[in-house]
Amino acid sequence: MSNNLLSISDLTKKETLDLIEFASNFKNEDGSFRKEDLFPDKTVANIFCEPSTRTKSSFEIAARNLGCSVIDFDVANSSIEKGESIFETVDALSLMGVDLCVLRHPKSVIRDLAEYLPEMTFINAGEGSISHPTQGLLDLMTIIQHKETIDNQNIVIVGDLDHSRVTSSFVRNK
């Protein structure tokens, strides 16, 4: 498994289940989340080029709960608004010591960014209409919490299936 989380289809079933089990360790019995300073020396930049409430807030809370410093990158007041590319922006943040980039972008650029900046870790927080792996993992985690397994489950997905990045991340074509 690479350090990046770009697509749920990049994960094996074992890697997926291991991630879900690891994430479960941070949830207390009362439903609250455990805080643990695992990464006090890491800096995370949340770059959301599209509006988001739940995903953006979840990533910020999670990073802070793990002891990270968090940069809430403001796209509207950045050089992106003056024409700087996402590659130039993320490269500059990397040079400033950012370790991990959580990116939501309307285009499919995260794989190219990960190749362009291999020293940085990337998490796909939604790209275009094709991918939202963290939401797919969360959906799988919810199923496991309620059904104890993801095997042999009948699952109904309702909504705009043609344009849902969550659907395409949840449904694997392998």
Stockholm file with secondary structure:
# STOCKHOLM 1.0

chainA/1-174         MSNNLLSISDLTKKETLDLIEFASNFKNEDGSFRKEDLFPDKTVANIFCEPSTRTKSSFEIAARNLGCSVIDFDVANSSIEKGESIFETVDALSLMGVDLCVLRHPKSVIRDLAEYLPEMTFINAGEGSISHPTQGLLDLMTIIQHKETIDNQNIVIVGDLDHSRVTSSFVRNK
#=GR chainA/1-174 SS CCSCBCCGGGSCHHHHHHHHHHHHTTBCTTSCBCCCCSCTTCEEEEEESSCCSHHHHHHHHHHHHTTCEEEEECGGGSGGGGTCCHHHHHHHHHHTTCCEEEEEESSSCHHHHHHHCTTSEEEEEEETTTBCHHHHHHHHHHHHHHHSCSTTCCCCCCSCTTTCHHHHHHSCCC
#=GC SS_cons         CCSCBCCGGGSCHHHHHHHHHHHHTTBCTTSCBCCCCSCTTCEEEEEESSCCSHHHHHHHHHHHHTTCEEEEECGGGSGGGGTCCHHHHHHHHHHTTCCEEEEEESSSCHHHHHHHCTTSEEEEEEETTTBCHHHHHHHHHHHHHHHSCSTTCCCCCCSCTTTCHHHHHHSCCC
//
